[in-house]
Amino acid sequence: MADRPPDQATSFGTHPPCPTLTSHSTKAKTSTDRRTLALLTSLAAFAFLQALAAMAIPLTKPHSSLLIGYISNILAICLVFSPLSTPASAYIFTDTRIEDIEGRRNYLFPEILRDEAVARLNELGKVSDADGFLERTFLSPASVKAGKLIRRWMEDAGLKTWVDQMGNIHGRVEGMNASSEALLIGSHLDTVVDAGTFDGSLGIISALSALKVLKINGKLGKLRRPIEVIAFSDEEGVRFQSTFLGSAAVAGILPISALQITDKSGVTVQDVLKENSIETTKENLFQLKYAPESVWGYVEIHIEQGPVLEWVGLPLGVVKGIAGQTRLKVTVKGSQGHAGTVPMSMRQDPMAAAAELIVMLESLCKRPKDFLTYDGHCNDFRVESLSSSLVCTVGEISCWPSASNVIPGQVTFTVDLRAMDDMGREAIIYELSNQMYQICERRSVACAIERKHDANAVICDTELSSQLKSAAYTAVKRMGGEIQGELPVVMSGAGHDAMAMSHLTKVGMLFVRCHGGISHSPAEHVLDDDVWAAGLAILAFLETHM
């Protein structure tokens, strides 16, 4: 990857200092008073010149007196109708210009969209179940405390709030038409272990900040459809090893069996809900599902968790889709033996076979065109498209008996494959199987592949993406920046609540730049001005729904 220019690495644009919000009626009154004073001054000057002319006329010859009269009248008229020629009217001009500048600054609302939003993110970042690092899992004490904070901030933005049967926090404003399809905006309030401050929380806080601005401007009731912000109780799946508990329940795809999933202590999801005074049964879990006809769409603001936006030097990017994912468990069995007595030519070493398989997987995913055949299922266009989004990772490996002086008897490793093209992802898995069995047969070892998880790719809605792109352009322009060429359109390799919500309605996502692309880490960081840009973008997006 090419080096990024230094000036693109740390900040974006230059911004005016934070102003204090001033009442529009107060400014209008002040401006009116000054204009009245200027007009009275001009009229007084007119009367003074007329008096001079009256005194001068009897003392001069007829022609001269007529000329003096004309000149005095012209000067007086100029004073009245050309107010910029007087000190008083220059004051008017200066005052108007100052008001325009102050109006522009106030239009950016940095004290809400940046300063308050950053303060709230930092406050949430301190709400943790652990000492020394951030950890909030499904309905843990810290998660409940964070939910109460978010609910208070929702009410501060003018929203009606409630908690549902899966612990999700909802805030809603009905707008002009309560029966219209609702726009849902959301993200998650839970975290991984040793987490960063911005993952999930940024999407919730930026939406609430934008709605608070609309409330201050008296525009909250002018929204033409209901707006509902949802802070999902669980997306990461840390406590119960099951992702999207919150959003899957709202989307209606959470199986009833999920209530009986247990954590490491043997406590079920249903037990945890009951501990928090939430009685969740089969019946009311099904009732939690939103009717598709009641929802217009779902939007999520999220940190990128990758390096692309930082590399191009822009704070915002539109998400074209979320990659489909397959997780595999590969087991290689060989002949366990003594490390010093079995000749190399006679070994059936599963570790060496696993190493070759892993290197083969890397080559397959880097250059799928070299492996895949064009048989009607995988044409040239599909391979090129697949190459741009395909990523493959071996993240875990173990062997038995794991001793330095023993040839292993068995090696197990995991494979995580992600791509925007579901059919292309399946083609990669098929080719991986073919190559694996060839390698294992040649090495006289046994191989097996077990599929552990599958999730199809989600393509973001074209209309929503277009609106979010326009909103991002507006945000950047308001902040005094420029976008040369197109706004970045990126793929999300990470899973998001939008994946679950896509089963309910159309979805759109906006990514926010994060330093170094680092996430799921205490080093996760978003610039204050990028938090501001996110708030301005969602504000501009909401303004299109008036």
C-alpha positions in Angstrom: 0.0 0.0 0.0 1.3 3.4 -0.9 2.3 5.8 1.8 -0.4 8.3 2.7 0.5 12.0 2.4 1.2 13.5 5.8 -1.5 16.1 5.7 -4.2 13.5 5.2 -3.3 11.4 8.3 -4.4 13.4 11.2 -7.2 15.9 10.6 -9.8 17.1 8.1 -10.5 20.7 7.1 -10.4 23.8 9.3 -13.3 24.7 11.4 -14.5 27.9 13.1 -14.4 28.1 16.9 -17.4 26.9 18.9 -20.0 29.7 19.1 -22.6 30.2 21.8 -26.1 29.6 20.4 -28.0 33.0 20.2 -31.7 33.5 20.0 -32.8 34.4 16.4 -35.5 36.8 17.8 -32.8 38.6 19.9 -30.5 39.0 16.8 -33.4 40.2 14.7 -34.5 42.8 17.3 -30.9 44.1 17.6 -30.6 44.4 13.8 -34.0 46.2 13.5 -33.0 48.7 16.2 -29.8 49.5 14.4 -31.5 49.9 11.0 -34.0 52.3 12.6 -31.2 54.4 14.1 -29.5 54.6 10.8 -32.6 55.7 9.0 -33.4 58.4 11.5 -29.8 59.7 11.2 -30.2 59.9 7.5 -33.5 61.8 7.7 -31.9 64.2 10.2 -29.1 64.9 7.8 -31.7 65.4 5.0 -33.5 68.0 7.1 -30.2 69.7 8.0 -29.2 70.1 4.3 -32.6 71.4 3.4 -32.3 74.0 6.1 -28.9 75.1 4.8 -30.3 75.4 1.3 -33.2 77.5 2.6 -30.8 79.9 4.4 -28.4 80.1 1.4 -31.0 80.8 -1.3 -32.0 84.4 -0.3 -28.3 85.4 -0.1 -27.4 84.4 -3.6 -28.4 85.2 -7.2 -31.4 83.3 -8.7 -29.3 80.9 -10.8 -26.9 80.2 -7.9 -29.7 79.6 -5.4 -31.4 77.2 -7.8 -28.1 75.3 -8.2 -27.6 75.1 -4.4 -31.1 73.8 -3.9 -30.6 71.1 -6.5 -27.2 70.0 -4.9 -28.6 70.0 -1.4 -31.6 67.8 -2.5 -29.4 65.4 -4.4 -27.0 65.0 -1.4 -30.0 64.5 1.0 -31.5 61.8 -1.3 -28.2 60.1 -1.5 -28.0 60.0 2.3 -31.4 58.4 2.6 -31.3 55.9 -0.3 -27.6 55.1 -0.2 -27.1 54.2 3.4 -23.8 52.5 2.8 -22.2 56.0 2.4 -22.7 56.8 6.1 -21.1 55.5 9.2 -24.4 54.4 10.5 -25.2 52.3 7.5 -21.7 50.9 7.4 -22.6 49.6 10.9 -25.6 47.9 9.5 -23.5 46.2 6.8 -20.9 45.1 9.4 -23.6 43.8 11.7 -25.3 41.8 8.9 -22.0 40.2 7.8 -21.3 39.2 11.4 -24.8 37.7 11.7 -24.2 35.7 8.5 -20.9 34.3 9.9 -22.5 33.5 13.2 -25.4 31.9 11.5 -23.1 29.6 9.5 -21.2 28.6 12.7 -24.5 27.9 14.5 -25.6 25.8 11.6 -22.7 23.5 12.3 -23.8 23.0 16.0 -20.3 21.9 17.1 -21.2 22.2 20.8 -23.8 19.4 20.3 -22.6 17.3 17.3 -18.9 17.4 18.4 -18.3 18.5 22.0 -21.3 16.9 23.7 -21.1 13.8 21.5 -17.4 13.2 22.3 -18.1 13.8 26.0 -20.9 11.2 26.0 -18.8 8.7 24.1 -16.1 9.1 26.7 -18.6 8.8 29.5 -19.9 5.5 28.0 -16.4 4.3 27.5 -16.0 4.4 31.3 -19.0 2.2 32.0 -17.4 -1.2 32.3 -17.8 -4.5 34.1 -14.0 -4.8 34.4 -11.3 -2.7 36.1 -8.7 -1.4 33.8 -10.4 -2.2 30.5 -13.7 -1.8 28.8 -16.1 -4.7 28.8 -19.9 -4.6 28.5 -21.7 -7.8 27.7 -25.4 -8.7 27.3 -27.4 -7.2 30.2 -24.4 -7.2 32.5 -24.5 -4.5 35.3 -22.4 -2.1 33.1 -24.7 -2.8 30.1 -27.7 -1.9 32.2 -26.1 1.3 33.5 -25.1 2.2 29.9 -28.7 1.6 28.8 -30.0 4.0 31.4 -27.5 6.7 30.3 -28.6 6.2 26.7 -32.3 6.3 27.6 -31.7 9.6 29.4 -29.9 11.1 26.4 -32.8 9.9 24.2 -35.3 11.8 26.3 -33.0 14.8 26.2 -33.3 14.7 22.4 -37.1 14.7 22.7 -37.8 11.0 22.2 -40.3 8.7 23.9 -38.3 5.7 25.4 -38.9 2.1 26.4 -37.0 -1.2 26.9 -38.2 -4.3 25.0 -38.2 -8.0 25.8 -34.6 -8.5 24.6 -33.2 -5.5 26.5 -33.0 -3.2 23.5 -33.4 0.5 24.3 -35.8 2.4 22.0 -36.3 6.1 21.5 -39.0 7.4 19.1 -40.4 10.6 17.8 -43.6 10.3 15.7 -43.1 13.4 13.5 -46.0 14.7 11.4 -47.5 11.3 10.6 -47.4 8.6 13.3 -49.0 6.0 11.0 -46.3 6.4 8.4 -43.5 3.9 7.9 -40.8 4.5 10.4 -37.1 5.1 9.8 -35.0 3.0 12.2 -31.5 4.1 13.1 -29.4 1.9 15.4 -26.2 0.3 16.6 -25.1 -1.8 19.6 -24.3 -0.8 23.2 -22.4 -4.0 24.1 -18.6 -4.4 23.6 -16.0 -7.1 23.2 -13.5 -7.7 26.0 -10.8 -5.0 26.2 -12.8 -2.9 23.8 -12.5 0.5 22.3 -14.8 3.5 23.0 -16.4 4.0 19.6 -17.5 0.6 18.2 -21.3 0.6 18.4 -21.6 3.7 20.7 -20.7 6.2 17.9 -23.8 5.2 15.8 -26.2 5.7 18.8 -24.7 9.0 20.0 -24.4 10.6 16.6 -28.1 9.9 15.8 -29.2 11.3 19.2 -27.1 14.4 18.7 -28.6 15.1 15.3 -32.1 14.6 16.7 -31.3 17.0 19.5 -30.3 19.7 17.0 -33.7 19.2 15.3 -35.4 19.6 18.7 -33.5 22.8 19.4 -34.5 24.2 16.0 -38.1 23.3 16.5 -38.0 20.8 13.6 -38.5 17.5 15.4 -42.3 17.6 14.8 -41.8 18.5 11.1 -40.3 15.0 10.3 -42.7 13.5 7.8 -42.2 10.0 9.2 -41.5 8.5 12.7 -37.8 8.2 13.6 -36.8 5.5 16.0 -33.3 5.1 17.4 -32.5 1.6 18.8 -29.5 0.8 21.0 -29.3 -3.0 20.5 -28.4 -5.0 23.7 -26.1 -7.5 22.0 -24.3 -7.6 18.7 -20.9 -8.9 19.6 -22.1 -12.2 21.1 -19.4 -12.3 23.8 -21.4 -13.6 26.7 -23.6 -16.2 25.0 -21.5 -16.9 21.8 -24.5 -15.9 19.7 -24.3 -12.7 17.7 -27.2 -10.2 17.0 -29.5 -11.2 19.9 -30.9 -7.7 20.0 -31.4 -6.9 16.3 -32.3 -10.5 15.4 -35.2 -10.3 17.8 -36.5 -7.0 16.3 -36.1 -8.4 12.8 -38.0 -11.6 13.7 -35.2 -14.1 12.9 -34.2 -15.0 16.5 -35.2 -18.6 17.2 -37.1 -19.3 20.4 -34.4 -21.7 21.3 -32.0 -18.7 21.8 -33.7 -18.1 25.2 -32.1 -21.3 26.5 -28.5 -20.6 25.3 -26.2 -20.6 28.4 -23.1 -18.6 29.2 -20.0 -20.0 30.9 -21.7 -20.0 34.3 -24.7 -22.0 33.0 -27.1 -19.0 33.1 -29.5 -18.8 30.2 -30.5 -15.8 28.2 -34.0 -16.1 29.7 -32.5 -16.1 33.2 -30.6 -12.9 32.6 -33.6 -11.2 31.2 -35.6 -12.2 34.3 -32.9 -11.0 36.6 -33.4 -7.6 35.0 -37.2 -7.7 35.5 -37.8 -8.5 31.8 -40.3 -11.4 31.5 -39.6 -12.9 28.0 -41.7 -15.8 26.8 -42.2 -17.5 23.5 -45.3 -15.4 22.8 -43.9 -11.9 23.6 -40.6 -12.7 21.9 -42.6 -13.3 18.6 -44.5 -10.1 19.3 -41.2 -8.2 19.5 -40.8 -8.6 15.7 -41.6 -5.4 13.8 -44.1 -5.7 11.0 -42.2 -5.1 7.7 -45.0 -2.8 6.4 -44.4 -0.5 9.4 -40.7 0.1 8.6 -39.4 2.4 5.9 -35.7 1.4 6.3 -32.8 1.0 8.6 -29.6 3.1 8.8 -26.5 2.5 10.8 -23.5 4.7 11.4 -20.4 2.8 12.4 -16.6 3.2 12.6 -15.0 1.6 9.6 -12.8 -0.8 11.5 -10.4 -0.7 8.6 -7.8 1.6 7.0 -9.4 2.8 3.7 -10.9 6.1 4.8 -7.8 7.1 6.6 -5.7 6.2 3.6 -7.8 8.4 1.3 -7.9 11.2 3.9 -11.7 11.5 4.3 -13.9 11.2 7.4 -16.9 9.4 5.9 -17.6 6.6 3.4 -20.7 4.8 2.2 -21.0 1.1 2.7 -22.0 -0.9 -0.5 -22.6 -4.1 1.4 -21.6 -6.5 4.2 -19.6 -9.5 3.3 -21.0 -13.0 3.6 -19.1 -15.3 5.9 -18.3 -18.9 6.3 -16.3 -20.5 9.2 -14.7 -23.9 8.7 -13.0 -26.3 11.0 -10.4 -28.4 9.3 -9.1 -31.5 10.9 -5.9 -33.3 9.7 -5.1 -36.8 11.1 -1.7 -38.5 10.6 0.5 -41.0 12.4 1.8 -39.9 15.8 5.4 -40.9 16.5 8.7 -40.2 18.1 10.4 -37.0 16.8 13.9 -38.7 16.8 13.2 -42.2 15.4 10.8 -41.9 12.5 12.6 -41.1 9.2 11.4 -38.0 7.2 10.5 -40.2 4.2 8.2 -42.4 6.3 6.3 -39.8 8.2 2.6 -39.1 7.9 2.9 -35.7 9.6 -0.4 -33.8 9.9 1.4 -30.6 11.0 3.3 -30.4 7.7 0.1 -31.2 5.8 -1.7 -28.4 7.7 1.1 -26.0 6.9 0.8 -26.8 3.2 -3.0 -26.4 3.3 -2.7 -23.0 4.9 -0.2 -21.7 2.4 -2.5 -23.1 -0.4 -5.5 -21.3 1.1 -3.5 -18.0 1.1 -2.7 -18.5 -2.6 -6.2 -19.4 -3.5 -7.6 -16.3 -1.8 -5.0 -13.9 -3.2 -5.3 -15.2 -6.7 -8.7 -17.0 -7.2 -8.4 -16.5 -11.0 -5.5 -19.0 -11.0 -7.6 -21.7 -9.4 -11.3 -21.3 -10.4 -12.6 -22.6 -13.8 -15.1 -20.8 -16.0 -17.8 -23.5 -16.0 -20.9 -21.3 -16.1 -20.9 -21.0 -12.3 -17.9 -18.8 -12.2 -17.3 -16.5 -15.1 -14.5 -14.0 -15.6 -16.5 -11.0 -14.3 -17.4 -12.9 -11.1 -13.8 -13.9 -10.4 -12.7 -10.3 -10.8 -15.5 -9.1 -8.5 -14.7 -11.8 -6.0 -11.0 -10.9 -6.0 -11.8 -7.4 -4.7 -13.7 -8.5 -1.6 -12.4 -12.0 -0.8 -10.5 -12.4 2.5 -9.4 -15.7 4.2 -8.0 -16.1 7.6 -6.6 -19.0 9.7 -7.1 -17.6 13.2 -6.7 -20.7 15.4 -4.6 -23.8 15.2 -4.1 -26.6 17.7 -2.4 -30.0 17.7 -2.3 -33.2 19.7 -0.4 -34.1 21.9 1.4 -30.8 21.5 4.8 -31.9 22.7 8.2 -30.8 21.3 9.5 -34.3 20.9 6.4 -35.9 19.4 5.2 -36.0 15.7 1.6 -34.8 16.1 -1.2 -37.3 15.6 -3.8 -34.6 14.8 -3.9 -30.9 13.8 -7.0 -28.7 13.8 -7.3 -25.2 12.4 -10.1 -22.7 11.6 -10.8 -20.9 8.4 -12.8 -17.7 8.1 -13.8 -16.8 4.6 -15.6 -13.5 3.7 -16.7 -12.1 0.4 -19.5 -9.9 -1.1 -20.3 -12.6 -3.7 -22.0 -15.6 -2.0 -21.7 -17.8 -5.1 -18.1 -16.9 -5.4 -17.5 -17.7 -1.7 -19.0 -21.1 -2.3 -16.7 -21.6 -5.3 -13.7 -20.9 -3.1 -14.9 -23.4 -0.5 -15.4 -26.0 -3.2 -11.9 -25.4 -4.6 -10.4 -25.5 -1.1 -12.0 -28.9 -0.6 -10.6 -30.2 -3.9 -7.1 -28.9 -3.2 -7.2 -30.1 0.4 -8.0 -33.7 -0.5 -5.3 -33.8 -3.1 -2.7 -32.6 -0.7 -3.9 -34.9 2.1 -3.9 -37.9 -0.3 -0.4 -37.1 -1.5 0.8 -36.9 2.1 -1.1 -40.0 3.2 -3.0 -38.2 5.9 -6.8 -37.9 6.5 -8.6 -34.6 6.2 -12.1 -33.4 7.1 -13.9 -30.1 6.7 -16.7 -29.1 9.0 -18.9 -26.0 8.4 -19.5 -24.1 11.6 -21.2 -20.9 10.5 -22.7 -19.4 7.4 -24.1 -15.9 6.7 -25.1 -14.5 3.3 -23.8 -11.2 2.1 -26.0 -8.1 2.5 -26.2 -5.6 -0.3 -27.1 -2.1 0.9 -30.1 -0.4 -0.6 -29.3 1.8 -3.6 -31.7 4.6 -2.6 -30.5 4.7 1.0 -26.9 4.6 0.0 -27.5 7.5 -2.4 -29.1 9.6 0.3 -26.3 8.8 2.8 -23.7 9.7 0.1 -25.4 13.1 -0.5 -25.6 13.7 3.3 -21.9 12.9 3.7 -21.1 15.4 0.9 -23.2 18.0 2.6 -21.5 17.4 6.0 -18.0 17.7 4.4 -19.0 20.9 2.6 -20.5 22.5 5.7 -17.3 21.9 7.6 -15.3 23.7 4.9 -13.8 20.6 3.3 -13.8 19.3 -0.3 -14.1 15.8 -1.8 -12.0 15.4 -4.9 -13.8 12.8 -7.1 -16.2 10.3 -5.6 -16.9 9.6 -1.9 -15.4 6.3 -1.0 -17.8 3.3 -1.4 -16.5 0.5 0.7 -17.3 -3.1 1.7 -17.7 -4.1 5.3 -15.9 -7.3 6.2 -17.2 -7.1 9.7 -20.7 -8.2 10.8 -23.1 -5.5 11.9 -26.7 -5.3 13.2 -27.6 -4.2 9.6 -27.1 -7.9 8.6 -30.0 -9.0 10.9 -32.1 -5.9 10.1 -31.8 -6.7 6.3 -34.3 -9.6 7.0 -36.8 -6.9 8.0 -36.2 -3.9 5.7 -33.8 -2.2 3.3 -30.6 -1.1 5.0 -27.9 1.5 4.5 -24.7 2.2 6.3 -22.2 5.1 6.7 -18.7 4.4 7.9 -16.6 6.9 9.9 -12.8 7.0 9.8 -10.9 5.5 12.7 -7.2 5.9 13.4 -5.1 3.2 11.8 -8.2 1.1 11.0 -7.8 -0.2 14.6 -10.9 -1.6 16.4 -11.8 -4.1 19.1 -8.9 -2.6 21.0 -8.3 0.2 23.6 -6.3 1.9 20.8 -9.5 2.4 18.8 -9.9 6.1 18.1 -12.0 8.6 16.1 -11.0 12.2 15.8 -13.3 14.7 17.5 -14.0 16.4 14.1 -14.8 13.1 12.5 -17.4 12.5 15.2 -18.7 16.0 14.2 -18.8 15.0 10.6 -20.8 11.9 11.4 -23.3 14.0 13.3 -23.6 16.5 10.5 -24.1 13.7 8.0 -27.0 12.1 9.9 -28.5 15.6 10.5 -28.4 16.3 6.7 -29.9 12.8 6.1 -32.7 13.5 8.6 -33.4 16.9 7.0 -34.3 15.0 3.8 -37.2 13.4 5.7 -39.0 16.7 6.4 
